[in-house]
Amino acid sequence: MIAATPLLLLLPLAADPAPGASCESLAKLVLPATTIASAQSVAAGPMTMPQGPPADVPAMCRIAGSIKPSADSDIQFEVWLPASGWNGRFKGIGNGGFAGSLNPRGLAQAVASGYATAATDTGHRGQAATDASWAPGHPEKVVDFGYRAIHEMTVVGKALAAAFYGRPVQRAYFHGCSNGGRQALMEAQRFPADYDGIIAGAPANDFTHLLAQAVWNRLATEADPAAYIPASKVPAIEAATLAQCDAKDGVEDGVVDDPSACALRASSLLCKGADSDACLTAAQVGAVEKLLAGPRATAVPVHPGLVAGGATGPGSWPLWITGPEPGKSLIGTFGTQFFRNMLFEDPSWDFRSFQLERDTRAADAKLARVLNATDPDLSAFRRRGGKLILWHGWSDPAISPLNAIRYYESVQAKLGARETDEFVRLFMLPGVQHCDGGPGPTGFHGAGAVKRDAQHDVNLAIERWVEEGVAPAQIVAAGFKTPAEPASGVARSRPLCPYPQVARYKGTGSTDEAESFTCTTPGKK
């Protein structure tokens, strides 16, 4: 893709394209290192999904194939192309965890919105997103997972779209969260010509350090059995957090808007008498303090620690940090899988043997170049007119939200604050957990948006920024009466402000209405 030109801006993106190749004929299309396994026309209607209810799709061309950029590569992909009503755009779909499967629900949502779209398993088949057992003895597959598969998928996806529609893709966008956020930043850093607009949510971009923290967190709560924090005690941690921090943003609403302005005093939870679910033992207090401080090697942070807020709920500490029992935390599983399979390639590796400084250094030496997307030099992406939106939930227990701030500030330090502001925005989402969920307003894209416009949907916001040059000044997010169910109705709305701005209550109006808040810079009136 070339950068935006005045001519392209005048083209009607929503117009139907001139006819190109038939869907079935794309099976014979010859592309480098690519095998097209099938190309078939699909009628409009509900499509069965691997998980959850069927998804409605329009009439489309569904293409499946594989790409082999190396002898050990086998990158499976699918490309879905709307049969009519193509909006001229291409959308790349990201993966969570260690990938290992396609994201058909993401494909369905994109194609239903008029995009030509593509997804990949990143070159391996995993039993679950937490599974990295495919990695030992396969360094090329680790490269595919690290950065190559998304790029190859993008090149092939655009080529298939151009062949089908008889003209090239006009704009390309990518939106991923967690590992998908890492993939998003990898694209901006390594392949700046792939996408015009990129949205990176809760990025796991400092991958080796994040997974070192994951094992360190597991040791903090499990190395000493007395330090383990059962799920029954997490509500007491959340209650103490709200008591100490909720009101600091001017509104007591069960959400800590800016946890960086309030450090939880875990010592306040120390049991004064008998142990109970309402308090923590000394060993448990020590574990919480370690989780909040984050791991350090020779006094230098390896990865930022957790922040106060959002400890309870479906996507909270009992899922990610403590688990339903020792050894069952999700982040601990990710960390163990990484060191066991990607670094040491030893299925018998025990997390209790982990040494922070030694093993983090080993992970960086072997894998940082392949897996980490921490390069702050986005000048090539900027020069071609690319736009980047970063976002992260302030109540994320899986990846510290401070990590997104750290990366954003590293870009500012490299390119300058004014230059960065021309093409990068960071939005911190109060009360939002890992990629979704939590006590704060979580709906700000797709079906969860209050309205399908650039003021309420981050996908449309970045399209307007790329295609019209209008940067998002704020995005209004929605909280629903029944969490994660937009059909239940909006219970609360709140403006998301570009960092370092925060939403402050004006002092009048409902605290559940976005209009009652304004974006301000902390310390300024």
C-alpha positions in Angstrom: 0.0 0.0 0.0 1.2 3.5 -0.7 0.5 6.4 1.6 -2.7 8.4 1.3 -2.9 10.6 -1.8 -5.5 13.3 -2.7 -6.8 11.0 -5.5 -7.4 8.1 -3.2 -9.2 10.3 -0.7 -11.7 11.2 -3.5 -12.5 7.6 -4.3 -15.8 6.4 -2.9 -14.7 3.6 -0.5 -18.1 2.1 -0.2 -18.8 1.7 -4.0 -19.0 -1.8 -5.4 -15.8 -2.6 -7.3 -15.4 -3.6 -10.9 -15.7 -7.3 -11.4 -12.5 -9.4 -11.1 -12.0 -13.1 -10.9 -14.7 -15.5 -9.8 -14.4 -16.9 -6.3 -13.7 -20.5 -7.4 -11.0 -19.5 -9.9 -8.9 -18.1 -7.1 -8.0 -21.6 -6.1 -5.8 -21.6 -9.2 -4.1 -18.2 -8.4 -0.3 -18.6 -8.2 1.3 -16.7 -5.3 4.8 -17.1 -3.9 5.2 -19.9 -1.4 1.4 -20.2 -1.1 -1.0 -23.1 -1.7 -4.7 -22.3 -2.1 -6.5 -25.3 -0.7 -10.0 -24.1 -1.4 -12.0 -21.1 -2.7 -15.8 -21.3 -2.4 -18.8 -19.1 -2.5 -20.7 -19.0 0.7 -24.4 -17.9 0.9 -25.5 -15.2 3.3 -26.8 -16.5 6.7 -25.6 -17.9 10.0 -22.3 -19.6 10.1 -21.3 -22.1 12.8 -18.5 -20.9 15.0 -16.1 -23.1 16.9 -17.2 -21.4 20.1 -20.4 -19.5 21.0 -23.5 -19.0 18.8 -23.4 -18.9 15.0 -22.4 -15.6 13.4 -24.3 -14.0 10.5 -22.2 -13.5 7.4 -23.0 -11.9 4.1 -22.6 -13.7 0.8 -18.9 -14.0 0.4 -15.9 -15.8 -1.1 -14.1 -17.9 1.5 -10.5 -18.9 0.8 -8.3 -21.2 2.8 -4.7 -22.0 2.2 -1.2 -22.2 3.6 2.1 -20.3 3.2 5.6 -21.8 3.5 8.2 -19.0 3.8 10.6 -21.6 5.2 10.9 -25.4 5.0 9.5 -25.8 8.6 6.7 -23.3 8.0 3.0 -24.2 7.6 1.1 -20.9 8.1 -2.6 -21.7 7.7 -4.8 -18.8 6.7 -8.3 -17.8 5.6 -9.4 -14.8 3.6 -13.1 -13.8 3.5 -14.2 -11.4 0.8 -17.8 -9.9 0.7 -19.5 -10.8 -2.6 -20.9 -7.3 -2.8 -20.7 -4.0 -0.9 -16.9 -4.2 -0.4 -15.8 -1.0 1.3 -12.4 -1.0 -0.4 -10.6 -1.8 2.9 -8.7 -4.8 4.2 -8.7 -5.8 7.8 -6.1 -8.0 9.5 -7.3 -10.1 12.5 -5.0 -10.7 15.5 -4.5 -13.7 17.7 -4.6 -14.1 21.5 -2.2 -16.1 23.6 0.2 -18.4 21.8 -2.3 -18.4 18.8 -2.5 -21.9 17.2 -5.9 -21.4 15.6 -7.7 -19.0 13.4 -10.1 -16.3 14.7 -13.3 -17.0 12.7 -15.5 -14.7 14.9 -13.1 -11.9 14.1 -13.4 -12.7 10.4 -17.2 -12.8 10.6 -17.4 -9.4 12.3 -15.1 -7.9 9.7 -16.7 -9.3 6.6 -20.1 -8.4 7.9 -18.9 -4.8 8.0 -17.8 -4.8 4.4 -14.1 -5.5 4.8 -11.9 -8.0 2.9 -10.4 -9.7 5.8 -7.8 -12.4 6.8 -6.7 -14.4 9.8 -4.0 -17.0 10.5 -3.0 -19.6 13.0 0.5 -18.1 12.9 2.1 -21.3 11.7 1.2 -24.0 14.2 -1.8 -25.8 15.7 -2.2 -25.5 19.5 -4.5 -27.4 21.8 -5.4 -24.1 23.5 -4.2 -20.4 23.4 -2.0 -21.3 26.5 -0.2 -24.1 24.7 3.4 -23.6 23.5 4.3 -27.3 23.3 4.6 -26.9 19.5 7.8 -24.8 19.9 10.6 -27.1 21.0 12.8 -28.0 18.0 11.0 -25.6 15.7 12.8 -22.2 15.6 11.2 -21.3 12.3 7.7 -21.8 13.8 8.7 -19.4 16.6 9.7 -16.9 13.9 6.3 -17.4 12.2 4.6 -16.8 15.5 6.8 -13.9 16.4 6.3 -11.7 13.3 6.4 -13.5 10.0 2.9 -15.1 9.8 0.9 -11.9 10.2 3.0 -10.2 7.5 2.7 -13.1 5.1 -1.0 -13.4 5.7 -1.4 -9.7 5.0 0.5 -9.9 1.7 -1.5 -12.9 0.5 -4.8 -11.5 1.7 -4.3 -8.2 -0.2 -3.3 -10.1 -3.3 -6.5 -12.3 -3.2 -8.7 -9.3 -2.6 -7.1 -7.5 -5.6 -7.6 -10.5 -7.8 -11.3 -11.0 -6.7 -12.3 -7.4 -7.0 -10.2 -6.4 -10.0 -8.5 -3.5 -8.1 -6.2 -3.2 -5.2 -7.1 -2.6 -1.6 -7.4 1.1 -0.9 -6.8 1.1 2.9 -5.6 -1.6 5.3 -6.3 -1.8 9.0 -5.2 -4.1 11.8 -6.8 -4.4 15.3 -5.5 -6.9 17.9 -5.4 -7.2 21.6 -3.0 -8.9 24.0 -0.7 -11.0 21.8 -2.7 -9.4 19.0 -1.6 -6.0 20.3 2.0 -7.3 20.1 1.3 -8.3 16.5 -0.1 -4.9 15.8 3.1 -3.1 17.1 5.3 -5.7 15.3 3.6 -4.7 12.0 4.1 -1.0 12.7 7.8 -1.6 13.6 8.9 -4.2 11.1 6.4 -3.9 8.2 5.3 -0.2 8.1 3.8 -0.6 4.6 1.4 -3.3 5.5 -1.2 -1.2 7.2 -2.4 2.4 7.1 -4.1 2.3 10.5 -3.2 0.0 13.4 -5.0 -0.4 16.8 -3.0 -2.2 19.5 -4.9 -3.1 22.6 -3.3 -4.2 25.8 -0.1 -5.1 23.9 2.0 -8.0 25.1 4.9 -6.3 23.2 7.6 -6.8 25.8 7.0 -10.5 25.5 10.1 -12.0 27.1 9.9 -9.7 30.2 6.1 -10.1 30.5 6.5 -13.9 30.6 9.3 -13.6 33.1 7.0 -11.5 35.3 4.3 -14.2 34.8 6.6 -16.9 36.4 7.8 -14.4 39.1 4.1 -13.7 39.9 3.5 -17.4 40.3 6.4 -17.7 42.6 5.2 -14.8 44.6 1.9 -16.5 45.4 3.0 -20.2 45.3 6.6 -20.6 46.3 5.5 -20.4 49.9 2.2 -22.2 50.3 1.3 -19.7 53.1 1.4 -16.8 50.5 -1.3 -18.3 48.2 -4.3 -16.0 48.0 -7.6 -17.9 47.6 -10.3 -16.4 45.4 -12.4 -16.0 48.6 -10.1 -13.3 49.8 -9.9 -11.2 46.6 -13.1 -9.3 47.4 -11.4 -7.9 50.5 -8.5 -6.7 48.3 -11.0 -4.9 46.0 -12.9 -3.4 48.9 -9.7 -2.0 50.4 -8.7 -0.6 46.9 -12.0 1.2 46.5 -11.9 2.5 50.0 -8.4 4.0 49.5 -8.6 5.0 45.8 -12.2 5.3 44.4 -13.0 8.9 45.5 -9.7 10.3 44.3 -11.1 11.0 40.8 -14.0 13.0 42.3 -16.7 10.3 41.7 -17.4 7.2 43.9 -18.6 4.8 41.3 -16.8 1.5 42.0 -14.1 2.4 39.4 -10.6 3.6 40.0 -10.2 6.0 37.1 -6.4 6.5 37.4 -4.7 3.9 39.5 -1.3 5.5 39.0 -2.5 8.3 41.3 -3.2 5.9 44.2 -1.0 3.1 45.5 -2.9 0.3 47.4 -1.5 -0.1 50.9 -1.7 -3.9 51.2 -0.6 -3.7 54.8 -4.0 -2.3 55.7 -5.4 -5.7 55.0 -3.3 -7.5 57.6 -5.3 -9.7 59.9 -5.5 -8.2 63.4 -6.8 -11.4 64.9 -7.9 -14.7 63.4 -7.4 -15.4 59.7 -10.5 -14.9 57.6 -11.7 -13.9 54.1 -11.9 -10.3 55.3 -8.1 -10.0 55.8 -4.7 -11.2 54.7 -2.0 -13.0 56.6 1.5 -11.5 56.7 2.6 -13.9 53.9 -0.3 -12.9 51.7 0.3 -9.2 52.3 3.9 -9.8 51.1 2.6 -11.5 48.0 0.3 -8.6 47.1 3.1 -6.1 47.7 5.3 -8.1 45.3 2.6 -8.3 42.6 2.1 -4.5 42.8 5.8 -3.7 42.8 6.7 -6.0 39.9 9.8 -8.0 39.3 13.2 -6.2 39.5 16.6 -7.4 38.3 19.5 -5.4 39.8 17.0 -2.7 40.8 15.8 -2.2 37.2 12.1 -3.1 36.5 11.8 -6.2 34.3 8.1 -5.4 33.7 5.7 -3.0 35.5 3.7 -4.4 38.4 0.0 -4.6 38.7 -2.0 -1.5 39.7 -4.9 -1.0 42.1 -8.5 -1.8 40.9 -10.5 -4.4 39.2 -9.4 -7.4 41.3 -12.9 -9.0 41.1 -15.1 -10.0 38.2 -14.9 -12.6 35.5 -11.6 -11.5 34.0 -9.9 -10.6 37.3 -7.3 -11.9 39.8 -9.0 -15.3 40.4 -8.6 -16.0 36.7 -5.2 -14.5 35.9 -3.2 -14.1 39.1 -4.3 -16.5 41.9 -6.3 -19.1 39.9 -9.0 -21.3 41.5 -6.2 -23.2 43.2 -2.4 -23.2 43.2 -0.9 -23.9 39.8 -4.1 -22.9 37.9 -3.6 -19.2 37.3 -3.8 -18.2 33.6 -0.8 -15.9 33.6 1.3 -18.5 35.5 0.4 -21.1 32.9 1.5 -18.8 30.1 4.8 -18.1 31.9 5.5 -21.8 32.5 4.7 -22.7 28.9 7.0 -20.0 27.6 10.1 -20.9 29.6 9.4 -24.7 29.3 8.9 -24.8 25.6 10.2 -21.7 23.9 13.3 -20.9 26.0 14.6 -24.1 27.5 12.7 -26.6 25.2 12.5 -28.9 28.2 9.1 -30.4 29.0 10.3 -31.2 32.5 11.3 -27.6 33.4 9.9 -26.6 36.8 8.9 -23.0 37.5 10.5 -23.3 41.0 13.9 -23.4 39.4 13.3 -19.9 37.9 15.9 -17.2 38.7 14.7 -13.8 37.6 17.9 -12.1 36.4 19.5 -15.2 34.9 16.5 -16.5 33.0 15.3 -13.1 31.8 18.7 -12.5 30.4 18.6 -15.9 28.7 15.2 -15.2 27.2 16.3 -11.9 25.9 19.4 -13.3 24.3 17.5 -16.1 22.5 14.1 -14.7 21.8 13.7 -10.9 22.2 14.7 -10.2 18.6 12.0 -12.5 17.4 9.2 -11.9 19.9 9.5 -8.4 21.4 7.9 -5.5 19.7 9.5 -2.7 21.8 11.3 -0.7 19.1 10.2 2.9 19.6 11.4 4.1 16.2 8.2 4.3 14.2 9.5 6.9 11.8 9.0 4.7 8.7 5.4 4.1 9.7 4.9 7.8 10.3 6.6 8.8 7.0 4.1 6.8 5.0 1.2 8.3 6.8 0.4 5.5 9.2 -1.7 6.1 12.3 -1.5 4.1 15.5 -4.0 3.9 18.4 -2.8 2.2 21.6 -5.3 1.3 24.3 -5.1 -0.5 27.6 -7.5 -1.2 30.4 -6.5 0.3 33.8 -7.7 -2.8 35.6 -5.8 -5.4 33.5 -4.5 -8.2 35.7 -2.8 -10.0 32.8 -0.5 -7.3 31.4 0.2 -4.2 33.5 -1.4 -1.1 32.0 1.8 0.7 32.9 3.5 -1.2 30.0 1.5 0.6 27.4 2.4 3.9 28.9 6.0 3.0 29.0 6.0 2.1 25.3 4.1 5.2 24.3 6.6 7.4 26.3 9.5 5.6 24.6 8.2 6.6 21.2 7.9 10.2 22.4 11.5 10.1 23.7 12.7 8.7 20.4 10.7 10.9 17.9 9.6 13.9 20.1 6.3 14.6 21.8 5.0 16.8 19.0 6.0 14.4 16.2 4.5 11.5 18.1 1.2 13.3 18.6 0.9 13.6 14.8 0.3 9.8 14.4 0.0 8.1 17.8 -2.7 8.2 20.5 -2.9 6.2 23.7 -6.2 5.7 25.5 -6.3 4.3 29.0 -9.6 2.7 29.9 -10.7 3.1 33.5 -12.0 -0.1 35.1 -11.4 -2.3 32.1 -9.7 -5.6 32.5 -7.8 -7.7 30.0 -9.1 -6.7 26.5 -12.6 -6.6 27.8 -14.8 -6.8 31.0 -14.4 -5.1 34.3 -16.4 -2.5 36.3 -15.7 0.3 33.9 -17.3 1.2 30.5 -15.9 -1.4 28.1 -17.9 -0.9 24.9 -16.0 1.3 22.5 -15.7 -0.8 19.3 -17.9 -2.9 17.0 -21.1 -4.2 18.5 -20.2 -2.8 21.9 -20.1 0.8 20.7 -23.0 3.1 21.8 -23.2 4.4 18.2 -21.4 3.3 15.0 -19.5 6.5 14.4 -16.0 7.9 14.9 -16.9 9.4 18.3 -17.9 6.0 19.8 -16.1 3.3 17.8 -12.3 3.1 17.8 -12.3 1.3 14.5 -14.2 4.2 12.8 -12.0 6.7 14.7 -8.8 5.4 13.2 -10.4 5.2 9.7 -11.4 8.9 10.0 -7.9 9.7 11.2 -6.3 7.9 8.2 -8.7 9.0 5.5 -9.8 12.4 6.6 -6.9 13.5 8.8 -9.1 14.0 11.9 -7.3 12.7 15.1 -9.6 11.3 17.8 -9.9 13.9 20.6 -11.9 11.4 22.7 -13.9 8.2 22.3 -17.1 7.6 24.3 -17.2 4.2 25.8 -20.3 2.4 27.2 -21.0 0.2 30.2 -23.9 -2.1 29.9 -26.7 -3.1 32.3 -25.6 -6.7 31.9 -21.8 -6.9 31.4 -20.6 -7.8 27.9 -24.2 -7.7 26.6 -24.8 -4.5 24.6 -28.4 -5.6 24.0 -29.1 -5.2 27.7 -28.9 -1.4 27.3 -26.4 1.3 28.3 -26.0 1.8 32.0 -23.1 4.2 31.9 -21.0 6.1 29.4 -17.7 7.8 29.9 -15.3 9.7 27.6 -11.9 8.0 27.0 -9.2 10.6 26.8 -5.9 10.6 25.0 -3.1 10.1 27.5 -2.1 11.9 29.6 -5.5 13.4 29.8 -8.1 11.9 32.1 -11.9 12.3 32.3 -12.9 14.6 35.2 -16.5 15.2 36.5 -17.7 18.7 35.8 -19.6 18.8 39.1 -23.1 18.8 37.6 -25.1 16.2 35.7 -25.4 12.5 36.0 -22.1 10.7 36.7 -23.3 7.9 34.4 -23.4 10.3 31.4 -20.4 11.1 29.3 -21.6 14.7 28.9 -20.9 15.3 32.6 -17.2 14.8 32.1 -14.4 16.6 30.3 -10.9 15.5 29.3 -8.2 17.4 31.2 -4.5 17.0 31.9 -3.8 16.1 35.5 -2.4 19.1 37.4 -4.1 21.6 35.0 -7.4 23.4 35.5 
